[in-house]
Amino acid sequence: MSITTEMASRSLNHVGEILCGDQVQFVHRKDSDILVLADGMGSGVRANMLSTLTSQIFGKMLLEGASLEECVETVIETLPADPRTGVSYSTFTVLQIFHDGRGILFEYENPGCIFIRDGELIRIPRNEQIISGKVINTFRFTAKVGDSFLVMTDGTIHAGLGSFMSFGWPWEDIADFALRGHSAGQSPLREAVRICDTCNSLYSGEPGDDTTVACVHVTNRKRLHLMTGPARNKADDEKMVRAFMSGDSTVRRIVSGGTSAEIVSRVLNRPLNVSIEYDDSDLPPAGTIEGIDLVTEGVLTLARVIQILKEYAEPERIDEQFFKRLDEPNPASRIARMIIEDSTEVCLFVGTAVNSAYQNPDLPLELGLRMNLTKQLSEAMEAIGKEVEHEYY
């Protein structure tokens, strides 16, 4: 078995604070993917420093190949404790999922992880062990495709305390809320934002505690092919299309650009049908070719896609309104949604012919509009954690 993960997080700062007292770090090793969530005591600069120190110790040691047990022991022995209460200055949750399916969860004083499998809530058992004098709950399991894990700091369970809810937002209610809103295929950020936005509402927009939700989805590798622009040499059209069509039935395929669509239609001997209905007055409508998931116009549509992906790359600015826009039926939102939620790796098939409709054909290729757009698109996809390959023709 070979699996991978998608990870995302969303945080709310304590009201009046510029820095968040919670820190999230995603660590990607050859053998596994790891989520580290740390919550520094209090709020503001001090809490931020403590949680940053905690997450960085984990991150550096894990990247160097240390085991979780070694990291936990080092963190506990390194971090100071309150001399009066003996409570550590930072709590943490660490989730490691190996590509062979093995999983390990370590929890120290944070609310319990919410584990959803096959549409049901899986109760994580208590299996406490003492490490350097601290009680750590550990959970070892075998992950499967479709599993979803939500970890959080105690700002979530404190939401609404003393106002909307006398005792805050109980863990059981958060888990039920997460389960009711969960659906296969949605991005982990969508789930994290949904819970954080609800916490913010319960806090009446003024969080009384730093609040963080991080989400991990276990998935197979999902490949997306995107073709844009005609090949420099017309003789390479068929070679480009055949490469674009390579792979099994799980590969999603997008053609972006009118000339590109005509080439694919001609090489595959399949009709190109263009809609006359506009889902967005600023974007040309989509078309259809049998066997292609989406056919769109090129320059205007890709420019909008880049804008959406750049927005998605800043989770602190994302709210549920963003996902409502992402779910719109216009071609740019559809491409962005396929990149965000239907792919872990993207291959761009880029034609390098100069299109005189957009630019002076005497300009160097690097200055060409299409090349600039595909460069920006690649950077935007990499910024949200997608693996990007390029093939130029």
C-alpha positions as CSV (number, residue, x, y, z in Angstrom):
1,M,0.0,0.0,0.0
2,S,1.2,3.5,-0.8
3,I,-0.8,6.5,0.5
4,T,-0.2,10.1,0.9
5,T,-1.9,13.0,2.8
6,E,-3.3,16.4,2.3
7,M,-2.9,18.8,5.3
8,A,-4.2,22.3,6.1
9,S,-4.8,24.5,9.1
10,R,-6.7,27.7,10.2
11,S,-6.0,29.8,13.2
12,L,-7.7,32.7,15.1
13,N,-5.6,35.0,17.2
14,H,-6.6,36.0,20.7
15,V,-8.5,39.3,20.5
16,G,-6.1,42.2,20.5
17,E,-3.0,40.1,19.7
18,I,-1.0,40.4,16.5
19,L,0.8,37.0,17.0
20,C,-0.9,33.7,17.4
21,G,0.0,31.6,20.5
22,D,-0.5,28.4,18.4
23,Q,1.8,27.0,15.8
24,V,1.4,24.4,13.1
25,Q,4.1,22.7,11.2
26,F,3.8,20.2,8.4
27,V,6.9,17.9,7.9
28,H,7.2,15.8,4.8
29,R,9.8,13.0,4.9
30,K,10.4,10.3,2.3
31,D,8.7,7.7,4.4
32,S,5.9,9.8,6.0
33,D,3.9,13.0,6.4
34,I,3.8,14.6,9.9
35,L,1.6,17.3,11.5
36,V,2.8,19.2,14.5
37,L,0.4,21.4,16.5
38,A,1.7,23.3,19.5
39,D,-0.2,25.6,21.9
40,G,1.9,28.0,24.0
41,M,0.6,29.0,27.4
42,G,-1.2,32.3,27.5
43,S,-1.3,34.5,24.4
44,G,0.7,37.0,22.5
45,V,4.4,37.1,22.1
46,R,5.3,34.8,24.9
47,A,2.9,32.1,23.8
48,N,4.0,32.5,20.2
49,M,7.7,32.0,21.2
50,L,6.9,28.9,23.3
51,S,4.7,27.2,20.6
52,T,7.3,28.1,17.9
53,L,10.1,26.6,19.9
54,T,8.0,23.4,20.4
55,S,7.1,23.0,16.8
56,Q,10.6,23.8,15.5
57,I,12.2,21.2,17.8
58,F,9.8,18.6,16.5
59,G,10.2,19.7,12.9
60,K,14.0,19.8,12.9
61,M,14.4,16.5,14.7
62,L,11.8,14.7,12.5
63,L,13.4,15.9,9.3
64,E,16.7,14.5,10.6
65,G,15.1,11.1,11.0
66,A,14.3,11.1,14.7
67,S,11.4,9.0,16.0
68,L,8.4,10.6,17.6
69,E,9.3,9.2,21.0
70,E,12.7,10.8,20.8
71,C,11.1,14.1,19.8
72,V,8.6,14.1,22.6
73,E,11.2,13.3,25.2
74,T,13.4,16.2,23.9
75,V,10.6,18.7,23.8
76,I,9.4,17.8,27.4
77,E,12.9,18.0,28.8
78,T,13.7,21.3,26.9
79,L,10.5,23.3,27.6
80,P,10.2,25.0,31.0
81,A,7.3,24.4,33.3
82,D,5.4,26.8,35.4
83,P,7.3,26.8,38.8
84,R,4.1,27.2,40.7
85,T,1.8,24.7,39.0
86,G,4.3,22.4,37.3
87,V,2.3,22.8,34.0
88,S,4.3,22.8,30.8
89,Y,4.4,26.0,29.0
90,S,3.3,24.4,25.7
91,T,1.0,21.5,24.9
92,F,1.2,19.6,21.6
93,T,-0.4,17.1,19.3
94,V,1.7,15.2,16.7
95,L,0.3,13.0,14.0
96,Q,2.6,10.9,11.7
97,I,1.3,8.8,8.8
98,F,3.7,6.6,6.9
99,H,3.3,6.0,3.2
100,D,2.9,2.3,4.0
101,G,-0.2,3.0,6.1
102,R,1.2,3.0,9.6
103,G,0.0,5.8,11.8
104,I,1.1,7.2,15.2
105,L,-0.7,9.9,17.2
106,F,0.8,11.6,20.3
107,E,-1.4,13.9,22.4
108,Y,-0.3,16.1,25.3
109,E,-2.9,18.2,27.0
110,N,-4.6,19.3,23.8
111,P,-8.3,18.4,23.1
112,G,-8.5,14.9,21.6
113,C,-8.2,14.3,17.9
114,I,-11.4,13.8,15.9
115,F,-11.0,10.7,13.7
116,I,-13.6,10.2,10.9
117,R,-13.6,7.0,8.9
118,D,-16.2,5.8,6.4
119,G,-18.6,8.5,7.6
120,E,-18.4,7.5,11.2
121,L,-16.6,9.0,14.3
122,I,-13.9,6.6,15.5
123,R,-13.2,6.9,19.2
124,I,-9.5,7.1,20.0
125,P,-8.7,5.0,23.0
126,R,-6.8,6.2,26.0
127,N,-3.3,4.6,26.0
128,E,-1.3,6.7,28.4
129,Q,2.4,6.4,28.8
130,I,4.8,8.4,31.0
131,I,7.6,10.2,29.1
132,S,9.9,12.3,31.1
133,G,7.4,12.6,33.8
134,K,4.5,13.7,31.6
135,V,1.4,11.7,30.7
136,I,1.2,11.3,26.9
137,N,-1.7,9.6,25.1
138,T,-0.5,7.5,22.2
139,F,-2.5,5.8,19.4
140,R,-1.1,3.5,16.8
141,F,-3.2,2.5,13.9
142,T,-3.3,1.6,10.2
143,A,-4.6,4.4,8.1
144,K,-6.8,3.9,5.0
145,V,-7.7,6.1,2.1
146,G,-10.5,8.4,3.1
147,D,-9.5,8.8,6.7
148,S,-9.8,12.3,8.1
149,F,-8.2,13.6,11.3
150,L,-8.9,17.0,13.0
151,V,-6.6,18.2,15.7
152,M,-7.2,21.4,17.7
153,T,-6.1,23.6,20.5
154,D,-8.3,24.4,23.5
155,G,-9.5,27.7,22.0
156,T,-12.1,25.5,20.2
157,I,-13.6,24.0,23.3
158,H,-13.6,27.4,25.1
159,A,-15.5,29.1,22.3
160,G,-18.7,30.7,23.6
161,L,-17.7,30.2,27.2
162,G,-19.9,32.3,29.4
163,S,-21.9,33.8,26.6
164,F,-23.5,31.6,24.0
165,M,-22.6,28.5,25.9
166,S,-22.2,28.3,29.6
167,F,-19.4,25.7,29.4
168,G,-17.9,26.5,26.0
169,W,-18.3,24.2,23.0
170,P,-17.9,20.6,24.2
171,W,-15.6,18.2,22.4
172,E,-18.5,15.9,21.7
173,D,-20.5,18.7,20.0
174,I,-17.5,19.7,17.9
175,A,-17.0,16.1,16.8
176,D,-20.6,15.8,15.8
177,F,-20.5,19.2,13.9
178,A,-17.3,18.0,12.1
179,L,-19.0,14.7,11.2
180,R,-22.1,16.3,9.8
181,G,-20.1,18.7,7.6
182,H,-17.7,16.1,6.4
183,S,-17.8,14.8,2.8
184,A,-15.4,12.8,0.8
185,G,-13.2,14.9,-1.6
186,Q,-13.4,18.2,0.1
187,S,-10.2,20.0,0.9
188,P,-8.8,19.8,4.5
189,L,-8.7,23.6,4.6
190,R,-12.5,23.6,3.9
191,E,-13.0,21.5,7.1
192,A,-10.7,23.5,9.2
193,V,-12.2,26.8,8.2
194,R,-15.7,25.6,8.8
195,I,-14.9,24.8,12.5
196,C,-12.8,28.0,13.0
197,D,-15.5,30.2,11.6
198,T,-18.0,28.7,13.9
199,C,-15.6,29.2,16.9
200,N,-15.2,32.8,15.8
201,S,-19.0,33.3,15.8
202,L,-19.3,31.8,19.2
203,Y,-16.7,34.2,20.4
204,S,-18.8,37.0,18.8
205,G,-15.8,37.9,16.6
206,E,-13.5,38.5,19.6
207,P,-11.7,35.2,20.4
208,G,-10.9,34.9,24.1
209,D,-8.2,32.3,23.3
210,D,-5.9,31.5,20.4
211,T,-7.8,28.9,18.4
212,T,-6.4,26.5,15.8
213,V,-7.8,23.6,13.8
214,A,-5.6,21.4,11.6
215,C,-7.0,18.8,9.3
216,V,-5.3,15.8,7.7
217,H,-6.8,13.7,4.9
218,V,-5.4,10.3,3.9
219,T,-5.6,9.9,0.1
220,N,-4.2,8.1,-2.9
221,R,-2.0,10.1,-5.2
222,K,-4.3,12.0,-7.5
223,R,-2.9,13.2,-10.8
224,L,-4.2,16.1,-12.9
225,H,-3.0,16.9,-16.5
226,L,-3.5,20.5,-17.8
227,M,-2.7,21.3,-21.4
228,T,-2.4,24.9,-22.6
229,G,-1.0,26.4,-25.9
230,P,-0.1,24.9,-29.2
231,A,3.3,23.2,-29.8
232,R,6.0,25.3,-31.3
233,N,6.1,22.9,-34.2
234,K,2.8,21.8,-35.6
235,A,4.3,18.3,-36.3
236,D,4.5,17.8,-32.5
237,D,0.7,18.4,-31.9
238,E,0.0,14.7,-31.9
239,K,2.9,13.9,-29.6
240,M,1.8,16.5,-27.2
241,V,-1.9,15.3,-27.1
242,R,-0.8,11.7,-26.7
243,A,1.3,12.6,-23.7
244,F,-1.5,14.6,-22.3
245,M,-3.9,11.7,-22.6
246,S,-1.4,9.2,-21.1
247,G,-2.2,7.5,-17.8
248,D,-5.1,5.5,-16.5
249,S,-8.8,6.5,-16.0
250,T,-8.1,8.1,-12.6
251,V,-6.2,11.0,-14.2
252,R,-8.2,14.2,-14.5
253,R,-7.6,16.3,-17.7
254,I,-8.1,20.0,-18.4
255,V,-7.6,21.8,-21.7
256,S,-7.2,25.5,-21.4
257,G,-7.2,27.6,-24.6
258,G,-9.2,27.7,-27.8
259,T,-6.4,26.6,-30.1
260,S,-5.4,23.8,-27.7
261,A,-9.0,22.6,-27.6
262,E,-9.1,22.5,-31.4
263,I,-5.8,20.5,-31.5
264,V,-7.1,18.0,-29.0
265,S,-10.3,17.6,-30.9
266,R,-8.5,17.1,-34.2
267,V,-5.9,14.6,-32.9
268,L,-8.5,12.6,-31.0
269,N,-11.1,12.9,-33.8
270,R,-13.7,13.9,-31.2
271,P,-16.0,16.9,-31.6
272,L,-15.5,20.1,-29.7
273,N,-18.7,21.6,-28.4
274,V,-18.7,25.1,-27.0
275,S,-21.4,26.4,-24.7
276,I,-23.1,29.7,-25.4
277,E,-24.2,30.0,-21.7
278,Y,-22.1,32.3,-19.6
279,D,-21.7,31.3,-15.9
280,D,-19.6,34.5,-15.4
281,S,-19.8,37.5,-17.7
282,D,-16.1,38.1,-17.3
283,L,-15.0,34.7,-18.5
284,P,-15.7,32.8,-21.8
285,P,-17.9,29.7,-21.3
286,A,-16.5,26.2,-21.1
287,G,-16.7,23.6,-23.8
288,T,-16.7,19.8,-24.0
289,I,-14.7,17.1,-25.6
290,E,-15.4,13.4,-24.9
291,G,-12.8,12.1,-22.4
292,I,-11.7,15.5,-21.2
293,D,-13.0,16.7,-17.8
294,L,-12.9,20.4,-18.6
295,V,-12.3,22.6,-21.7
296,T,-11.9,26.3,-21.2
297,E,-10.5,29.5,-22.7
298,G,-6.9,30.2,-21.9
299,V,-5.5,33.5,-20.8
300,L,-8.4,35.1,-18.9
301,T,-9.4,31.9,-17.2
302,L,-5.9,30.9,-16.1
303,A,-5.3,34.4,-14.7
304,R,-8.4,34.0,-12.6
305,V,-7.3,30.6,-11.5
306,I,-4.0,32.0,-10.3
307,Q,-5.8,34.7,-8.3
308,I,-8.0,32.0,-6.6
309,L,-5.0,29.8,-5.8
310,K,-3.0,32.7,-4.3
311,E,-5.9,33.5,-2.1
312,Y,-6.1,29.9,-1.0
313,A,-2.4,29.9,-0.1
314,E,-3.2,32.4,2.8
315,P,-5.4,30.4,5.1
316,E,-5.6,33.1,7.7
317,R,-7.6,35.2,5.2
318,I,-9.9,32.3,4.1
319,D,-13.5,32.0,5.3
320,E,-16.5,30.1,4.2
321,Q,-17.4,32.7,1.6
322,F,-14.2,31.8,-0.2
323,F,-15.5,28.2,-0.6
324,K,-18.8,29.4,-1.8
325,R,-17.0,31.3,-4.6
326,L,-14.9,28.2,-5.2
327,D,-18.0,26.1,-5.8
328,E,-19.4,28.5,-8.4
329,P,-19.8,26.9,-11.9
330,N,-17.6,29.3,-13.9
331,P,-14.6,27.7,-15.6
332,A,-11.9,29.3,-13.4
333,S,-13.5,28.2,-10.2
334,R,-13.9,24.7,-11.7
335,I,-10.2,24.5,-12.6
336,A,-9.2,25.9,-9.2
337,R,-11.4,23.4,-7.4
338,M,-10.0,20.5,-9.4
339,I,-6.5,21.6,-8.5
340,I,-7.3,22.1,-4.8
341,E,-9.5,19.2,-4.1
342,D,-9.0,16.6,-6.9
343,S,-5.2,16.5,-7.2
344,T,-2.0,15.9,-5.3
345,E,0.2,16.3,-8.4
346,V,-0.2,18.3,-11.6
347,C,1.6,17.9,-14.9
348,L,1.5,21.0,-17.2
349,F,1.7,20.3,-20.9
350,V,2.8,23.7,-22.3
351,G,2.9,24.6,-26.0
352,T,5.6,27.2,-26.7
353,A,4.2,28.5,-30.0
354,V,3.9,32.3,-29.8
355,N,0.3,33.4,-30.2
356,S,0.3,36.7,-32.1
357,A,-3.2,37.5,-30.9
358,Y,-1.7,38.3,-27.4
359,Q,1.9,39.4,-28.0
360,N,4.6,40.5,-30.4
361,P,6.0,37.2,-31.8
362,D,9.5,38.8,-31.8
363,L,9.6,39.0,-28.0
364,P,11.7,36.5,-26.2
365,L,9.8,33.4,-25.1
366,E,10.3,34.1,-21.4
367,L,8.4,37.3,-21.8
368,G,5.5,35.6,-23.5
369,L,2.1,35.9,-21.8
370,R,1.4,32.2,-21.8
371,M,4.8,31.3,-20.3
372,N,4.4,34.0,-17.7
373,L,0.9,32.6,-16.8
374,T,2.1,29.0,-16.6
375,K,5.1,30.1,-14.4
376,Q,2.7,31.9,-12.1
377,L,0.3,28.9,-12.1
378,S,3.2,26.5,-11.2
379,E,4.3,28.8,-8.3
380,A,0.7,29.1,-7.0
381,M,0.2,25.3,-7.1
382,E,3.5,24.7,-5.3
383,A,2.5,27.2,-2.7
384,I,-0.5,25.1,-1.7
385,G,1.5,21.9,-1.6
386,K,0.9,20.4,-5.0
387,E,3.7,18.6,-6.8
388,V,4.2,20.2,-10.3
389,E,5.8,18.8,-13.4
390,H,6.3,20.4,-16.8
391,E,6.5,19.2,-20.3
392,Y,7.2,21.7,-23.0
393,Y,6.5,21.3,-26.7
